[in-house]
Amino acid sequence: MNGRAGWLAGAAGVAAVGSAAGMSVARSLRRRVTDDDPHRDEDFELLDADRGCVVSTPDGVPLTVREVGPVDAPLTVVFAHGFSLRMGSFYFQRARLTEQWGDQVRMVFYDQRGHGQSGDAPPETYTVEQLGQDLESVLAVMAPRGPIVLVGHSMGGMTVLSHARQYPQRYPTRIVGAALISSAAEGVARSPVGEILKNPALEAVRFSARYAPKLVHRSRGAARSVIGPILRAASYGDEKVSPSVVAFSERMMHDTSVATLVEFLHALEVHDETAGLKTLNKVETLVACGDRDLLTPVEYSREMADALAKSELVIAGGAGHLVQLERPEVINDALVRLVERATPSKLVALTRRVKERVRSHG
């Protein structure tokens, strides 16, 4: 069988497995149709209007960055998003925490390489190790001084762990706190979707993404037929999740290129950033997840929390992988507690005062 025939056979295999996976999750997707949509009027593209710039990595990849809050705020909180998403996945955190913290905290958001408005990169650079280095590039430009709290969701949590492993000298001198949301310290092959992710047909698409990029568009539908149903089924746990939120997250996933999807899927399977936990032991941490998460099941979070001396473990009942979109109030409250634990007493007092002011006007 020549290379092209093998590739086409692989793509056909992807389609076959994809349709089987699709059928297995179809029921759960159907259950989530609801007329109740409290977020119908939300502008999920709000972050696009924030102050922005581009940070170039040492290997020349432009990363799109947005920031909210004063440049001279006493604390900077930096958010790293997850696989197949973009910075907009922190929409509810940006909205609520801007009110919560006022001018005491600056929030920085960025799109990971190959995602959102950031540039594509050579497929061989789509690794969790590289993402840790990209985070360091963002920090060097956006937060060269002052205390920092890192917040990572899913692959973004792995990014934080990767950064902690590679740059331990930054903890706790600069980085005073970290949140790992719906994440894992090592490969997700143990999760319920692990077997599907090991499908050899996906490997064929990955091969073509690297070595025959012009052919990748032919595998686009096939690859999505495997990956799409998995991501959709894992995203939410509650049957009553807002249709507008679901549509927004599916838009983010659909806008992510197939090359990015298959390369980072592989990276998530094989990564091991457990060494980063030792570094995070030096700072206050939050470990959070939903108890219906199929991609990074709750035991991953329990294991990380057990390894972190200064951690708070938060488990959102009924929530799936996109817990910060599905149960934002739980995550927002936990992030407020993290910042209060991690920051100097002066800032803690100020944030409490802001909170009391908000309550008194409520």
Protein Blocks (a to p, Z undefined) as FASTA:
>chain_A
ZZklmmmmmmmmmmmmmmmmmmmmmmmmmmmpcfbdfklmpcfklmmmpccdddddfkop
acddddedjfkbcbdcdddddehiafklmmmmmmmmmmmnmmmbccdddddehiajbccd
dfklmcfklmmmmmmmmmmmmmmgccdddddehjlmmmmmmmmmmmmmlpcklmncdcde
hiafbdfklpmklmmmmpmklmmmmmmmmmmmmlmmmmmmmmmmmmmmmmmmmmpmbfkb
cfklmmmmmmmmmmpcfklmmmmmmmmmmgccklmmmmmmmpccdddddfkbfklgfklm
mmmmmmpmkbccdddehiafklmlmmmmlmmmmmmmmmmmmpcfklmmmmmmmmmmmmmm
ZZ
